[in-house]
Amino acid sequence: MITIQNISLLKGSEKFGSCNSCSKGSKETKIFKIKTETELGQGVSMYLCEDCANILLQSLEVALFND
């Protein structure tokens, strides 16, 4: 399962962070937590700012629809 959350809506220290790609912080821009999780509960989280999330979206569109 994949979940995407705007970290500004989270509670406590979870609402602060920086983009894993460009290092912009949550005080500068929106940051999204993208989490993948297996049925066993193991997972990986990635934090992306709005700009880097758009780059990821564009890359996915190219990979999925332009083959």
KOLKOLNU-42084 format. One record per residue (C-alpha): residue in three letters; x, y, z; residue number from 1. Coordinates in Angstrom, 3 decimals. Layout:
BEGIN
<'ala',<X,Y,Z>,NUM>
...
//
This chain:
BEGIN
<'met',<0.000,0.000,0.000>,1>
<'ile',<1.145,3.540,-0.731>,2>
<'thr',<0.010,6.569,1.288>,3>
<'ile',<0.700,10.248,0.657>,4>
<'gln',<0.299,12.852,3.403>,5>
<'asn',<0.952,16.575,3.642>,6>
<'ile',<3.188,16.644,6.724>,7>
<'ser',<1.834,20.023,7.853>,8>
<'leu',<-1.361,18.151,8.810>,9>
<'leu',<0.501,15.691,11.043>,10>
<'lys',<0.959,16.167,14.791>,11>
<'gly',<3.995,16.964,16.886>,12>
<'ser',<7.461,16.689,15.419>,13>
<'glu',<6.130,14.655,12.468>,14>
<'lys',<5.009,17.900,10.809>,15>
<'phe',<8.585,19.096,10.350>,16>
<'gly',<11.031,17.753,7.796>,17>
<'ser',<12.874,18.348,4.582>,18>
<'cys',<12.741,17.099,1.020>,19>
<'asn',<14.911,14.034,0.396>,20>
<'ser',<15.728,15.312,-3.091>,21>
<'cys',<16.461,19.053,-2.795>,22>
<'ser',<16.605,19.569,0.998>,23>
<'lys',<13.976,22.346,1.129>,24>
<'gly',<12.382,22.449,4.573>,25>
<'ser',<8.795,22.372,5.736>,26>
<'lys',<9.096,26.029,6.774>,27>
<'glu',<9.799,26.954,3.108>,28>
<'thr',<7.317,24.804,1.186>,29>
<'lys',<4.773,21.990,1.406>,30>
<'ile',<6.378,18.636,2.135>,31>
<'phe',<4.674,15.340,1.353>,32>
<'lys',<5.388,12.050,3.116>,33>
<'ile',<5.137,9.166,0.650>,34>
<'lys',<5.086,5.843,2.474>,35>
<'thr',<5.102,2.341,1.044>,36>
<'glu',<4.180,-0.544,3.298>,37>
<'thr',<4.008,-4.314,2.901>,38>
<'glu',<1.356,-6.580,4.403>,39>
<'leu',<3.840,-7.342,7.203>,40>
<'gly',<4.023,-3.668,8.144>,41>
<'gln',<7.522,-3.079,6.807>,42>
<'gly',<7.908,0.052,4.781>,43>
<'val',<9.902,2.971,3.498>,44>
<'ser',<9.071,6.678,3.713>,45>
<'met',<10.198,9.406,1.351>,46>
<'tyr',<9.709,13.130,1.880>,47>
<'leu',<9.298,15.344,-1.198>,48>
<'cys',<8.570,19.051,-1.565>,49>
<'glu',<5.843,20.148,-3.954>,50>
<'asp',<8.332,20.828,-6.792>,51>
<'cys',<10.097,17.466,-6.476>,52>
<'ala',<6.753,15.650,-6.135>,53>
<'asn',<5.720,17.224,-9.464>,54>
<'ile',<8.962,16.034,-11.062>,55>
<'leu',<8.217,12.518,-9.773>,56>
<'leu',<4.677,12.722,-11.168>,57>
<'gln',<5.957,13.811,-14.584>,58>
<'ser',<8.526,10.995,-14.596>,59>
<'leu',<5.827,8.457,-13.731>,60>
<'glu',<3.590,9.747,-16.509>,61>
<'val',<6.412,9.371,-19.037>,62>
<'ala',<7.294,5.875,-17.806>,63>
<'leu',<3.695,4.670,-17.727>,64>
<'phe',<2.177,6.249,-20.820>,65>
<'asn',<4.988,6.912,-23.301>,66>
<'asp',<6.413,3.426,-23.794>,67>
//
